[in-house]
Amino acid sequence: MLIPAPPRPPRREMVLPMINVVFLLLVFFMLAARVAPPDPLPVTLPEAAAGDPADGPLVLHLGANGQLAFRDAMGEDAALTALRVALGDAERDGPMPKVLLRADRAVPGARVAALLPQLAALGLRDVSLVTSRP
């Protein structure tokens, strides 16, 4: 008499290796990503045919309406005060950092020129105007 073999239990899916791979990819992309806060003002950059890539920790925004912003501080007095505090913190860590000025293309040149002496009064000697390529 032939006795049938007992039925095998269903084979379980191995999801643990897949979870490990997804977790490792998540950690990789979190470490490789550069998370930057959004710009406080919408700025359309002026175009320039040539120039060096702009990079720096301190970015000052000048909107189309002439409003000045630095990080979360809006308005000329608040932005310059916040910039002064940031420069004081950065100066303790080393030499004076470069400040990037993201001015809207609609801002008159006289407004940008009037801002430069105020930045020089803060001790800034290296201010770069950020532009885009056409």
PyRosetta script that sets phi, psi and omega in degrees:
from pyrosetta import init, pose_from_sequence

init()
pose = pose_from_sequence("MLIPAPPRPPRREMVLPMINVVFLLLVFFMLAARVAPPDPLPVTLPEAAAGDPADGPLVLHLGANGQLAFRDAMGEDAALTALRVALGDAERDGPMPKVLLRADRAVPGARVAALLPQLAALGLRDVSLVTSRP")
pose.set_psi(1, 134.6)
pose.set_omega(1, -179.8)
pose.set_phi(2, -94.0)
pose.set_psi(2, 125.8)
pose.set_omega(2, 177.8)
pose.set_phi(3, -99.6)
pose.set_psi(3, 124.3)
pose.set_omega(3, -179.5)
pose.set_phi(4, -68.8)
pose.set_psi(4, 147.2)
pose.set_omega(4, 178.9)
pose.set_phi(5, -67.8)
pose.set_psi(5, 144.5)
pose.set_omega(5, 179.3)
pose.set_phi(6, -65.4)
pose.set_psi(6, 144.8)
pose.set_omega(6, -179.0)
pose.set_phi(7, -65.1)
pose.set_psi(7, 140.0)
pose.set_omega(7, 179.5)
pose.set_phi(8, -77.7)
pose.set_psi(8, 145.7)
pose.set_omega(8, 175.4)
pose.set_phi(9, -68.5)
pose.set_psi(9, 149.8)
pose.set_omega(9, -178.7)
pose.set_phi(10, -62.0)
pose.set_psi(10, 143.9)
pose.set_omega(10, -178.2)
pose.set_phi(11, -74.7)
pose.set_psi(11, 130.5)
pose.set_omega(11, -178.8)
pose.set_phi(12, -82.2)
pose.set_psi(12, 144.4)
pose.set_omega(12, 176.4)
pose.set_phi(13, -72.1)
pose.set_psi(13, 141.5)
pose.set_omega(13, 178.9)
pose.set_phi(14, -95.8)
pose.set_psi(14, 94.6)
pose.set_omega(14, -177.7)
pose.set_phi(15, -95.7)
pose.set_psi(15, -13.8)
pose.set_omega(15, -178.4)
pose.set_phi(16, -60.9)
pose.set_psi(16, -44.3)
pose.set_omega(16, 176.6)
pose.set_phi(17, -61.4)
pose.set_psi(17, -36.3)
pose.set_omega(17, 178.8)
pose.set_phi(18, -67.2)
pose.set_psi(18, -39.5)
pose.set_omega(18, 177.4)
pose.set_phi(19, -63.8)
pose.set_psi(19, -39.6)
pose.set_omega(19, 178.5)
pose.set_phi(20, -63.0)
pose.set_psi(20, -42.9)
pose.set_omega(20, -179.9)
pose.set_phi(21, -65.5)
pose.set_psi(21, -43.8)
pose.set_omega(21, 179.5)
pose.set_phi(22, -63.1)
pose.set_psi(22, -41.2)
pose.set_omega(22, 178.8)
pose.set_phi(23, -64.1)
pose.set_psi(23, -43.4)
pose.set_omega(23, 178.8)
pose.set_phi(24, -64.6)
pose.set_psi(24, -38.7)
pose.set_omega(24, 176.3)
pose.set_phi(25, -64.8)
pose.set_psi(25, -39.8)
pose.set_omega(25, 177.8)
pose.set_phi(26, -61.4)
pose.set_psi(26, -46.5)
pose.set_omega(26, 178.7)
pose.set_phi(27, -63.4)
pose.set_psi(27, -41.8)
pose.set_omega(27, 179.4)
pose.set_phi(28, -60.3)
pose.set_psi(28, -48.0)
pose.set_omega(28, -177.6)
pose.set_phi(29, -69.7)
pose.set_psi(29, -29.8)
pose.set_omega(29, 176.0)
pose.set_phi(30, -68.0)
pose.set_psi(30, -38.1)
pose.set_omega(30, 180.0)
pose.set_phi(31, -76.7)
pose.set_psi(31, -32.8)
pose.set_omega(31, -176.3)
pose.set_phi(32, -84.1)
pose.set_psi(32, -20.9)
pose.set_omega(32, -176.8)
pose.set_phi(33, -76.7)
pose.set_psi(33, 148.3)
pose.set_omega(33, 175.6)
pose.set_phi(34, -110.1)
pose.set_psi(34, 107.6)
pose.set_omega(34, -177.1)
pose.set_phi(35, -91.4)
pose.set_psi(35, 121.6)
pose.set_omega(35, -179.4)
pose.set_phi(36, -122.0)
pose.set_psi(36, 142.1)
pose.set_omega(36, 177.5)
pose.set_phi(37, -69.1)
pose.set_psi(37, 154.5)
pose.set_omega(37, 179.9)
pose.set_phi(38, -69.4)
pose.set_psi(38, 156.6)
pose.set_omega(38, 178.6)
pose.set_phi(39, -66.8)
pose.set_psi(39, 139.1)
pose.set_omega(39, -179.8)
pose.set_phi(40, -72.4)
pose.set_psi(40, -25.5)
pose.set_omega(40, 179.6)
pose.set_phi(41, -129.4)
pose.set_psi(41, 143.6)
pose.set_omega(41, 173.2)
pose.set_phi(42, -73.3)
pose.set_psi(42, 125.4)
pose.set_omega(42, -176.8)
pose.set_phi(43, -129.4)
pose.set_psi(43, 127.5)
pose.set_omega(43, 172.0)
pose.set_phi(44, -99.7)
pose.set_psi(44, 112.6)
pose.set_omega(44, -173.3)
pose.set_phi(45, -72.3)
pose.set_psi(45, 146.1)
pose.set_omega(45, 172.7)
pose.set_phi(46, -69.6)
pose.set_psi(46, 157.6)
pose.set_omega(46, -178.7)
pose.set_phi(47, -96.2)
pose.set_psi(47, 145.0)
pose.set_omega(47, 175.9)
pose.set_phi(48, -140.3)
pose.set_psi(48, 142.0)
pose.set_omega(48, -176.8)
pose.set_phi(49, -72.2)
pose.set_psi(49, -32.8)
pose.set_omega(49, -177.5)
pose.set_phi(50, -142.0)
pose.set_psi(50, 162.4)
pose.set_omega(50, 177.9)
pose.set_phi(51, 159.9)
pose.set_psi(51, 164.0)
pose.set_omega(51, 177.9)
pose.set_phi(52, -86.2)
pose.set_psi(52, 151.6)
pose.set_omega(52, 176.5)
pose.set_phi(53, -62.6)
pose.set_psi(53, 136.1)
pose.set_omega(53, -179.2)
pose.set_phi(54, -91.6)
pose.set_psi(54, 131.0)
pose.set_omega(54, 177.4)
pose.set_phi(55, -153.2)
pose.set_psi(55, 134.8)
pose.set_omega(55, 179.1)
pose.set_phi(56, -178.5)
pose.set_psi(56, 159.4)
pose.set_omega(56, -176.4)
pose.set_phi(57, -79.5)
pose.set_psi(57, -22.0)
pose.set_omega(57, -175.4)
pose.set_phi(58, -111.3)
pose.set_psi(58, 118.7)
pose.set_omega(58, -177.0)
pose.set_phi(59, -124.3)
pose.set_psi(59, 122.0)
pose.set_omega(59, 178.4)
pose.set_phi(60, -104.4)
pose.set_psi(60, 130.0)
pose.set_omega(60, -177.2)
pose.set_phi(61, -107.9)
pose.set_psi(61, 135.8)
pose.set_omega(61, 176.5)
pose.set_phi(62, -124.9)
pose.set_psi(62, 108.6)
pose.set_omega(62, -174.5)
pose.set_phi(63, -75.9)
pose.set_psi(63, 172.7)
pose.set_omega(63, -178.1)
pose.set_phi(64, -63.7)
pose.set_psi(64, -29.2)
pose.set_omega(64, 179.3)
pose.set_phi(65, -86.3)
pose.set_psi(65, 4.6)
pose.set_omega(65, 179.2)
pose.set_phi(66, 88.4)
pose.set_psi(66, 4.2)
pose.set_omega(66, -179.6)
pose.set_phi(67, -76.5)
pose.set_psi(67, 137.2)
pose.set_omega(67, -178.3)
pose.set_phi(68, -103.0)
pose.set_psi(68, 140.4)
pose.set_omega(68, 179.0)
pose.set_phi(69, -144.0)
pose.set_psi(69, 142.1)
pose.set_omega(69, 173.8)
pose.set_phi(70, -137.4)
pose.set_psi(70, 116.0)
pose.set_omega(70, -175.0)
pose.set_phi(71, 54.1)
pose.set_psi(71, -114.8)
pose.set_omega(71, -178.4)
pose.set_phi(72, -94.9)
pose.set_psi(72, -6.8)
pose.set_omega(72, -176.6)
pose.set_phi(73, -85.0)
pose.set_psi(73, 123.9)
pose.set_omega(73, 179.5)
pose.set_phi(74, -111.9)
pose.set_psi(74, 144.6)
pose.set_omega(74, -178.5)
pose.set_phi(75, 97.8)
pose.set_psi(75, 152.9)
pose.set_omega(75, -172.5)
pose.set_phi(76, -63.7)
pose.set_psi(76, -49.4)
pose.set_omega(76, -177.3)
pose.set_phi(77, -65.0)
pose.set_psi(77, -45.2)
pose.set_omega(77, -178.6)
pose.set_phi(78, -65.7)
pose.set_psi(78, -40.4)
pose.set_omega(78, -178.1)
pose.set_phi(79, -67.4)
pose.set_psi(79, -43.4)
pose.set_omega(79, -179.8)
pose.set_phi(80, -68.5)
pose.set_psi(80, -34.5)
pose.set_omega(80, 176.0)
pose.set_phi(81, -65.9)
pose.set_psi(81, -44.5)
pose.set_omega(81, 178.7)
pose.set_phi(82, -64.4)
pose.set_psi(82, -37.2)
pose.set_omega(82, 177.6)
pose.set_phi(83, -66.4)
pose.set_psi(83, -40.3)
pose.set_omega(83, 178.1)
pose.set_phi(84, -60.8)
pose.set_psi(84, -42.7)
pose.set_omega(84, 178.5)
pose.set_phi(85, -64.4)
pose.set_psi(85, -43.8)
pose.set_omega(85, 179.9)
pose.set_phi(86, -64.5)
pose.set_psi(86, -38.0)
pose.set_omega(86, 178.5)
pose.set_phi(87, -67.1)
pose.set_psi(87, -37.7)
pose.set_omega(87, 177.1)
pose.set_phi(88, -63.8)
pose.set_psi(88, -40.7)
pose.set_omega(88, 177.7)
pose.set_phi(89, -66.4)
pose.set_psi(89, -41.7)
pose.set_omega(89, -178.0)
pose.set_phi(90, -71.8)
pose.set_psi(90, -32.2)
pose.set_omega(90, -177.3)
pose.set_phi(91, -68.1)
pose.set_psi(91, -31.2)
pose.set_omega(91, 177.4)
pose.set_phi(92, -67.7)
pose.set_psi(92, -27.4)
pose.set_omega(92, -178.2)
pose.set_phi(93, -84.4)
pose.set_psi(93, -13.8)
pose.set_omega(93, -178.5)
pose.set_phi(94, 163.3)
pose.set_psi(94, -153.4)
pose.set_omega(94, -178.4)
pose.set_phi(95, -68.2)
pose.set_psi(95, 164.0)
pose.set_omega(95, -179.2)
pose.set_phi(96, -61.8)
pose.set_psi(96, 125.9)
pose.set_omega(96, -178.3)
pose.set_phi(97, -76.5)
pose.set_psi(97, 164.6)
pose.set_omega(97, 176.8)
pose.set_phi(98, -81.9)
pose.set_psi(98, 141.1)
pose.set_omega(98, 176.9)
pose.set_phi(99, -109.3)
pose.set_psi(99, 132.0)
pose.set_omega(99, 177.5)
pose.set_phi(100, -97.9)
pose.set_psi(100, 130.8)
pose.set_omega(100, 178.2)
pose.set_phi(101, -106.7)
pose.set_psi(101, 112.7)
pose.set_omega(101, 176.9)
pose.set_phi(102, -99.1)
pose.set_psi(102, 90.7)
pose.set_omega(102, -178.9)
pose.set_phi(103, -98.9)
pose.set_psi(103, 137.0)
pose.set_omega(103, 178.1)
pose.set_phi(104, -66.0)
pose.set_psi(104, 149.1)
pose.set_omega(104, -178.2)
pose.set_phi(105, -68.4)
pose.set_psi(105, -17.8)
pose.set_omega(105, -179.8)
pose.set_phi(106, -84.5)
pose.set_psi(106, -10.2)
pose.set_omega(106, -179.4)
pose.set_phi(107, -72.8)
pose.set_psi(107, 130.9)
pose.set_omega(107, 178.0)
pose.set_phi(108, -64.6)
pose.set_psi(108, 149.1)
pose.set_omega(108, 179.2)
pose.set_phi(109, -61.7)
pose.set_psi(109, -28.5)
pose.set_omega(109, 178.6)
pose.set_phi(110, -64.6)
pose.set_psi(110, -34.2)
pose.set_omega(110, 178.4)
pose.set_phi(111, -67.8)
pose.set_psi(111, -41.0)
pose.set_omega(111, 177.8)
pose.set_phi(112, -66.9)
pose.set_psi(112, -41.9)
pose.set_omega(112, 179.4)
pose.set_phi(113, -64.7)
pose.set_psi(113, -34.3)
pose.set_omega(113, 178.1)
pose.set_phi(114, -71.2)
pose.set_psi(114, -25.0)
pose.set_omega(114, -179.7)
pose.set_phi(115, -77.7)
pose.set_psi(115, -30.1)
pose.set_omega(115, -175.2)
pose.set_phi(116, -61.0)
pose.set_psi(116, -42.8)
pose.set_omega(116, 176.7)
pose.set_phi(117, -63.8)
pose.set_psi(117, -31.6)
pose.set_omega(117, 176.6)
pose.set_phi(118, -66.6)
pose.set_psi(118, -38.7)
pose.set_omega(118, 177.8)
pose.set_phi(119, -70.2)
pose.set_psi(119, -36.0)
pose.set_omega(119, 177.0)
pose.set_phi(120, -66.2)
pose.set_psi(120, -33.1)
pose.set_omega(120, 177.4)
pose.set_phi(121, -66.3)
pose.set_psi(121, -24.5)
pose.set_omega(121, 175.5)
pose.set_phi(122, -79.4)
pose.set_psi(122, -6.7)
pose.set_omega(122, -179.8)
pose.set_phi(123, 99.3)
pose.set_psi(123, 8.2)
pose.set_omega(123, -179.6)
pose.set_phi(124, -79.3)
pose.set_psi(124, 134.8)
pose.set_omega(124, 176.2)
pose.set_phi(125, -120.7)
pose.set_psi(125, -13.0)
pose.set_omega(125, -176.5)
pose.set_phi(126, -126.8)
pose.set_psi(126, 96.4)
pose.set_omega(126, 177.5)
pose.set_phi(127, -119.9)
pose.set_psi(127, 126.6)
pose.set_omega(127, -179.2)
pose.set_phi(128, -113.6)
pose.set_psi(128, 132.3)
pose.set_omega(128, 175.1)
pose.set_phi(129, -85.7)
pose.set_psi(129, 123.9)
pose.set_omega(129, -178.0)
pose.set_phi(130, -85.2)
pose.set_psi(130, 129.8)
pose.set_omega(130, 178.0)
pose.set_phi(131, -127.6)
pose.set_psi(131, 170.1)
pose.set_omega(131, 175.7)
pose.set_phi(132, -116.8)
pose.set_psi(132, 160.3)
pose.set_omega(132, 177.6)
pose.set_phi(133, -87.5)
pose.set_psi(133, 143.0)
pose.set_omega(133, 179.5)
pose.set_phi(134, -67.7)
pose.dump_pdb("model.pdb")
